[in-house]
Amino acid sequence: MKNNLKAFKKTIRETHLQLFLMFTLKKLNTMKHNEIVGLKELRENMGRYITKVKKGNSFVVVKKSKPVFRISPADEAEEMWETVIDFTKIKKAGVPAEEVLAYLKKLRNESD
């Protein structure tokens, strides 16, 4: 009797997990241009995924069958960024961060 109950509970758990995975994968696959990759797979093959992202692919990273984060090409995120100042217009090679910080501190002190 105990073995039957154990087997039944195991079957219920496995069925629940399969249904959860099917639902999660279906939901993730409906997202535009997203592939699903496990966190371990990403960690072990980071270079390959960087190359794919550079080519325009996006990935939803899952851990224990649950989505954790999304990786997408930088050009998709560019609309979130606003250029405030282009330091290459001040100096062709750019401006060292130390100079920028020193100037900002100076401005702050003058305003106090």
N, C-alpha and C positions, 0 to 999 in steps of 0.2 A: 504494500500500500504506500509506504514512504517513497519507494522508487518511482511509482506512478505519479505521485504528487510532485516530486522533484522534476521529473520529465515534463509534466504539464506546465509547471512554473517556468522552466527553461524555454519551452515552446512559446509561451505567452511573451516572455521577455524578448526572444528573438523576433517574433512577429511584430511586436511593438517597435523594436529597433528598425526592422525592415520598412515598416510603414512610415516611421519618422524620417528615415533616410530618403525614401521615395518622395515624400512631400517636400523635404528640404531641397533635394536635388532638382525636382521639378520647378520649385520656386526660383532657385538660383539660375537654372538654365533659361528661364524666361527673361532674365536680365540681358540687356543688349551687349553683345560681344564679350561676355564673361566666360572664362573657363574656370573650372573648379580645380584647386590644387590643395593637397594636404600640407600642413605646416612643416612636417618632417621632410616631405618631398621638396618643398621650396628651399628649406635650409640646406639640404644635401646637394641641391643642383641650382644654387643661386645664380651662377653665371649664365646658365642656359635660359633661366626665366628673365634675367635682365635683358638679354638679347631679344627675347620675344616681346618684352614690353617696349623696347626701342623700336620694334617693327610695328607697334600699334596694338598689340594684344593686351587685354585686361584680364585680371584673375581675381577670383574670390578665394581667399585662403580660409580653409576650415581646420578646426581642431576638434577632435572627438565628434566629428560630423556636424559641428555647428559653425556657421560663418563667424570669422573673427575680424577680418579686415579685407579691404579691396586694394589691389595694386593696379594702377592705370598709367598710361604714358603721361609725361609731364605736360604735353601740349593740351591735354584735356583739362589740366588744372590751371593752365595759364590764365584763363578768364577770371580766376580767383585773385590773381596778382595784379597789382597796379604799380607801374613804374613811377617812383617818386623823384628819383634823380639818377642820372646816368653818369657815374663817376669817370667813365672813359672819355666823356666830353671835357672833363677838367684836365685829366692827364691820360694820354693814350693807353698806358699800362694800368690805369685805375689808380685809386688812392688807397694807401694802407689804412687798415681799420684803426690803428693807433692815432693817426692824424684826424680821422673823422671823430673818434671819441674825444680827443683833446679839444677839437673845435666845438663839439656839442657841450662839453663841460664849461668851456669859456662862455658860450652863449647863455648857459644856465646861470652862471655866476653873475653875468652882466645884468640879467633880468631880475636878480634878487635884490 
